[in-house]
Amino acid sequence: MESRIERLCIERRLKMTGQRRIIARVLSEAEDHPDVEELYRRASALDARISIATVYRTVRLLEEKGILERRDFGGGRARYEATAHGHHYHLIDADSGRVIEFTDPALEAMLHSLAARLGFDLVSMRLELFGRRTAANGEPPQETAPHPLAIGPRR
């Protein structure tokens, strides 16, 4: 079964080698935003013949073709996610680096309104928030259920 990213590659007429198919599948199945090193670790677990150079070249090609988007969430490493999966925003845990994707129609409406007040029509937006979990009564924060606005894993 073709992965979402593999289908995008085929639509853009990219040659799909076995190693590219594995990398595309790993990216499609990722519920996080892996960097190249993590992507290599996952892909090479499926096919030991995949080199880090192949992963770098493939990621660069997919980015050039508009299939992947590079994200900089701090930490000195670019991380990647598939393009065109709807408006969403990122909240990055400044301590763990965990990325929480969320949608918020009220926030989006406010940003459009702000742009209009300044004389603009928004054509694109990107929002990355960095924060730390808050603790109640000075106790360490506990892992909680996803926020009601958080969106689930992408496939």
N, C-alpha and C positions, 0 to 999 in steps of 0.2 A: 504494500500500500504506500502510495506517495505521501510524503510529508508536505505540509503547507509551503515551506520554503523551497522544497524540491519542485513543486508545481510552479512557483514563481520563477525559478531558474529556467524551467522548460519553456514557460511562456515568453521569457526574454531570450530564448534560443541559446542558452549556455550549454556547452557540452557537459554532460553529467557523467563523470567517471565514478567508479565505485567509491573512491575516497570522498569525493564531493557529496555523493548521496548520503554517506554516513555523517559527514559534517552537517549537512542540511537537516538530517533527521535529529541529530543531537540538538541543534539550534531550535528546531520546531518543538521539541519535547521539553526544552528548558523552561522551568517555571520561575527562574531567576534571570539575571542579566549577566551571563558569564563573560569573563575576560578571555583573551586568547589562550592563556595558560590553562584555565579551567576547561575551556572547550577542547584543547588538546588532550588533557587528561581523560575526559569523557570519551572522545572519539578514539583515542589509541587503546582504550579498554575494549572497544568493539573490534578494532583492527590494528594490530601492533605495527603494521607497515606504514601507518600514517605518521608523517614527520611533523614537527613543529613548523617547519618551513611551509609545508603544504597547508597547514591550518592558517598561517599568516597570509599566504597568497590567496586562499579561498575567501577569507574574511574580507580582504582588501577588494577582491573582485565583486563580492556580494554587496559591499558598501558602494562601490562605483556604479553598480547596476541598480541601485536604489532598493535593494532587497533587505539590507540590514541598515540600521542606524547606529552610529557610534554615540555612546553616552559617556560623559565624564562625571562620575558621582564622587570625585575625590579619591584619595588613596593612591594616586599615581598610575592607575591602569584604566585604559579605555574598556568599557563594557558594551555589550551589543544586545540589540533586540530587533525583532522583525519589524519592518515598516508597515504602515497602513493597517493597523488593527484598532482604529478608532481613537477618538480623543481620550486621553488619559494623562494623568500627572503622576509625579513620583515624590514620595516622601522617603528620605534616606535616613536611617538610624545612624547618627554620627558616631556611635560607639561600636556597633557591630558591622556597619556597612550594608545591612539588610535593606532591600528596596521594596517599598510597598507601593503598588500601583493603585490609583483610585480615580474615580470620576466624581464630578460634583456639578450638576447643571446650574446651581445657583452661582457658583464661582465663575463658571463660563459666561453666564449672563452678565455678571458684574464686570468681567474683563472686556466684554464687547461694549458695554455701556461706558466704561472708562475710555476705551479707544475712541468711541463716538464723541464723547465730550471733548477730546483732544483733536477731533477732526479727522479721524481715521476709521477705515473699515478693516477689521482684523482679517488677515489672510492665513495666518498661521500663529500658533502659540506653543510655547514649551515652558513648563513649570517644574522646577525641581526644588523641593523644600528639604532642609536638613534639620533634624531635631534629635532630642534625647527623650527617652521615655520618662514620664514623671512618676514620682513615688508618692504614695499617700502616707502621711504621718511619718515621714522620714524613713520608711521601710524601702528596701530595694524593689524596683519594679518587677512585676511578674509577667511572664508571657501570657498574653490574653488572646481571646478569639479575634479574628479579623474585624477591623472597623467596619461598620455597616456600609460605608461608601467604598470600601476596598473591592476591587474586581478580582475575580478568581484567576486561576492559571489559564494561560492561553495555549491553544493547541493548533 
